[in-house]
Amino acid sequence: MKFKFPGLKILDLYIIRKFIGTYVFAISLIIVIVVIFDYVEKIDDFVELKAPWSDIIFRYYLNFIPFFINQFSGLFTFIAVIFFTSKMAYQTEIIAMLSGGMSFRRLMWPYFVSALLITSLSLTLNLVVIPAANERRVAFESQYLKKKKNVQYDRHIYRQTYPGTFAYIRDYSGSSQRAAFLALEKYEGNAIVSMLEASNVSFNPETRRWTAEKYITRRFDGEKEIFERHQQLDTMINLNVTELGRVQDLIKTMPIGELSEFIAQQRGKGSDMIATFEVERNQRFSYPIATFILTLIGVSLSSRKVRGGTGLHIGIGITLCFSYILFSKFAEEFAKGGVLPPGFSVWIPNILYAIIAVYLYKKAPK
């Protein structure tokens, strides 16, 4: 028998309107509060560094809001579901629906339609909108916020340029395109075989060439070391200027296609940060998909009329939601530390809470 999705009826539209309306209201309210507090915190920098109002609104806050919406989308989806479903349950609307012949499975249809809309929004933000918005927001912060000025580069930069070849750069300045120290290290297995060192080096971002007046080389042959001094260093390193910045911040500004190409490039270089990049890519899909899981948990919990009222439902729901976020963070660190494969680590919270959702669904009133 071929399964067909039922069409949307008046009752479905009523639930969708309640769901989306509560979600939008909750997100809008918290955004207003956060923007006000953020503005109060940063107003001194805005005034002192003479940030134009147009830049504050359009370059900063307009690009800050999508990030915030997506960051808390799952939580507020959960709160919205529990809040209005619990209210419907205590007004006996859920009982009336089930008594009228509607199955609990059929009742879930408008919830999943709403979850699909929110998931689509979250995916669009994650894959396309937020990376570009992050780039514009970071540029604004570098220009008008004191705490963010000249901190886009770590003091110690260590990157793998080829398998077995590493570059160490200290005190690199993006404005002067100079570094206090450069070292190129080549390894065979776990043993270092050669090293190049130079002080006060200059970098040309277009050619990716590093120059210095003097440099030294060291070659290691067992216990023997060959030390040589040289004049006029002029060498190219397999690093783009963007790779000199904080890579964790850099990947957050990449659309999904560019991120995938970057991962392939870094894998070719033998980078030891592939796990971090894979976590970022998988999270862009896993977190929006969690909307369906959190929706199922929320409806299953709050559709039953119990002592304690809406407050009890919200309390249990928020505890579950925050435990999901906490578990996700732990799994992310396990992936970055190489304890577990990145794909598995990022998706395991969804798998575990999907099992919890199915259990609660089976226990929900029918």
N, C-alpha and C positions, 0 to 999 in steps of 0.2 A: 504493500500500500504506500503510495507516494504521500509524503508529509508536505502540507502546505501551511505557511505561516498565516495565522488569522489576521484579518484586516483590523485597522484601528477603529474602535467604537467610541461612543461618547464617554464611557467609563475609562477607557484607555487614555483618552485625551485629558480627562480630569486628573488622573494619576501623573501623567507626563508633565502637565502644567504645574502640579504641586511639587513634583520632584525638581524639575529644572528651575522653577521659581524660587524654591527654598535654597537650592544650590547657588544660584546667581546672587540672591540676597546675602547669603552668608559670606561668599567670596568678596562681594562688593564692600560689605561692611568692614571686613578685616583689612581689605586693601586700603580703604580710606584711613583707618586707624594707623596702619603701618606707615603709609606715606606721610602722615602728619608727624609721627614720632621720628621718622627718618629725616624729614625736613628740619625739625627742631634740632636734631643732633648735628646736622651738617650746615646749618644756616651761617655759622661764623666763617666757614671756608668759602661758601658761596659769595658772601659779602666781601671778604678780604681779597679773594682772587677774581672778583668782578665777573662772576658767571652770569651771562644774559638769561633773562627769564625764558626766552624761547629755547635755549639750550637745556635749561633745568627741566622744562616740561617735556620737550620733544626728544632730546638726546638722552636724558637720564631717566625720568620717571616713566615715560612712555615705553622705554625699553626695559625698565625694571619690573613693570607690572606683569608682562607675560611670564617671566621667570618665576615670579611669586605665585601666580595662578597655578602654574604647572607643579610647583614644588609642593603645594598643599591641596592639590585637586583631589587626591585620594581621600585625605582626611575629611574634607568638607563634603565630598560625595557621601561618605559614610555618615557624617553627622546629619546631612540633609535627609537621607533615607530613614534613619532612625527617628529623627524628630517628627516628620510628618506622618510616617507609617504608624508610630506609636500613638500619635494623636488620633489617627483614624481608628486604631484598635480600641481606644478608650471611648470613642464616640460610637462604638459598635458598628462602624462602617465595614470593617473587615468581616465581621460575623455575618452581616447582611449579605455581603457579596458571596461568601462561601455557602450560606444557607439558600441563596437564590440559585444554586446549581453551578456556580463558577468554581472550577478546580483551582487549587493553589498554584499548580503549574501554569494555568491560564492567567492567573493573577500576576505572575512574574513577567508576562509579556511586555506590558508598558514600562516596567522597571528596566528591562534589558534594552528596550528601545531608547530610553533616556540614557542608560549607561553607554550605549553605542554612540550617541551624540557627544557625550562628554569624552569618551575614549578617542573619537575622531578629532575632537578639538585638541586633546592632550598630545596625540601623535603629531598633528600638524605643528603645534608649538614646539615639540621636542625635536622634530626632524628638520624643520625649515625655519620657523620664526625665531626661536630663542637663540640659536647660534649667531645669527646676524645681529640680533638685539644685544647679545652679550658683548659682541665686538664693539658696537657703538657705545654701550654703557661703560665698558672698560676704558675706551678712549676718553670719554668725558671725565671719568674718575682720575685718570692720569693727569688731566689738564687742570681740574678744579678742586680736587680733594688732596689735602696735604699728606694724609696717611697713605695715599695711593701713588704719590709721585715717586718716580724712579725706583719702584719696587717690583717692576715686571721682570727683573732678572735676579736670579739667586746669586749670592756672592760666589758660591762654588758651583760651577756647571760641569757636569760629568756626563758625556754622551758617547754612545758606541757608534762609530762611523762605518765600520765594516766588521764582519765577524772576526773577532780577535784583536781589533784595533779600537782604541778609546782616546777621546780628546778630553783633557781637563783644562778649564778656563776659569781664571779667578778675577773677580772685580771687573766684569765687563760692563761698559757704559754704552747704552744705546744712542745717547746724544752725541758722544765723541767717537763712537765706534772703535774704542780702544779697550784693551784688557791689560791688567797688571802682569799677568803670567799665563803662559800657554805651555801645555805638555801633551805630546802625542806618545801613547804607549802601545806597543805591539806585543801580543802574547801568543805563545804556542802551548796549548793546553792550559795549565795553571801557572806556567813559568813565563816571566817577562823576558823578551829577547832583545828589545831595543827601545830607546826612549829619546825623544827630542824635547828640549826645554828652551824657552825664550821669555825674556821680560820686556815689558812695555811694547806690546804688539798692537798693530793696527789691522782692522778688518775691512775688506771691501765687500759689501753685501751682494753686489751684482756679479762679481767674479768668484766670490767665496774664497778669496785668497787672503792669507795672513802674512804680514811683513814685519820685520824687525831688523835693527842694525846688527845685532849679534845673537847667536844661539849656540847651543852645545848639543852634542849627540852622545849617547851611551849605547854600547852594544855588549851584551852579556853572553858569554860562552862558558857555561859551567860556572866555575868560581872566578873566571877571568873577566875583567871589565875593560873595555876599550873606550877611552874618554877623548873626545875631540872638540876643539873650539872652531867656530866658523863665523864668517861675516855675511851680512845681508841675507836674512831669511826671506824667502818668497815661496810660499807653499799653499796649495789648495786643500781644503778639508771638506769632506762630504757632509756638510751641514748647511741648511738654509738658515737665514737670519731668524726666521720664526722659531726654529728649533732651539735657539739660544735662550728663548724666554721660558717661563715656567710651563712645562709641557702639560701639567694638569689643567692650567688655565687656558692654554692654547687649544686643546682639543674641545673645550666647551664652546669655542667660537666657530667650530667647523660644522657645516651641514653634513647630513649623513653620508652623501656620496663622497665628499672631500675627506671625511673621517675614514671611510673604508680605504680610499687610496693611500692616505697617510699611514694606516696600519700596515698595508701591503708594503709600502716603502720602508717602514721601520723594521718589518720582519725580514726584508732583504738585507738590511744592515746588521741584523742579529741583535737588535735592541733588547735590553733586559726589562723594558717597560711595556711589553706587549700585553701583559695581563691587565695593566691599568687602562690601556686603550680599549681592550675588549670589554672590560667592565662598563666603560662609558657607552660603547655602542649597544651592548645588550640592555642596559638600563633605559635607553631611549624607547625600547619596545616593551620591556617587562612592566615598568611602572604604569603606563596607560592601560595595559591589559588587566592590571590588578583592579581596575574600576569595576569590572564584572564580578570579580570575586568578593570585593568589599560590599557591593550592592546585594549579592545573594546572602551574605552573612547578615547585613543590616536588616533586610526584609524578614529573614527567618527568625531573628532575635526579637524584633519589635512588633511583629504581627500578632503575638500572643498577649492577652490581657493578664497581667500579673500584679501582685502587690508591689508597691514601690513606685508605680506610675512611670511616666516618661523619663523621670530622672534616673531610675534604675536601668532602663534600657540604654540611655545615653552613657551612663557610667560604665556599663559592661562593654558597650560598643567602642567607646574611646580607649578603654584598656586593651581591647583586642587590636584596635587600629594602631596604637602606639607600640604594642608588642610586635606588630608586623613591621613597622618602620625600624624598630631597634634590631630585630632579627635581620632585616635587609642590610643594615649597616655592618653588622657582624660578618655576614656572608660576603659583603663587598671587601672587607679587610682580609678575610681568608683568601679571596681570589687574588688580591693585589700582592699578598705575601707568598703566593705560589702554593698554598696548602691544598686548594681545590681548583679544578678547571674554572675559568672565568664564566663561561656560559652556564655551567651547572650551578655555580655559587649564586649568580644573579637570579636565576629562575627558581631555585629551590624554595625561597619563601612563598612564591606564588603557588608552587605545587603543594606545599604543606598546608597553606591556608585555603587552597581549593578543596583539600580533603576535609578540613574543618567546616567549610561552607556547605559541602554536600551532606555532612553529618547533621548540621543544624537544619538544613533544608528538610531532611527526612523526619526530624523531630518537630518541625513546625506544624501548627494546627492545620488540619485538612478539611 
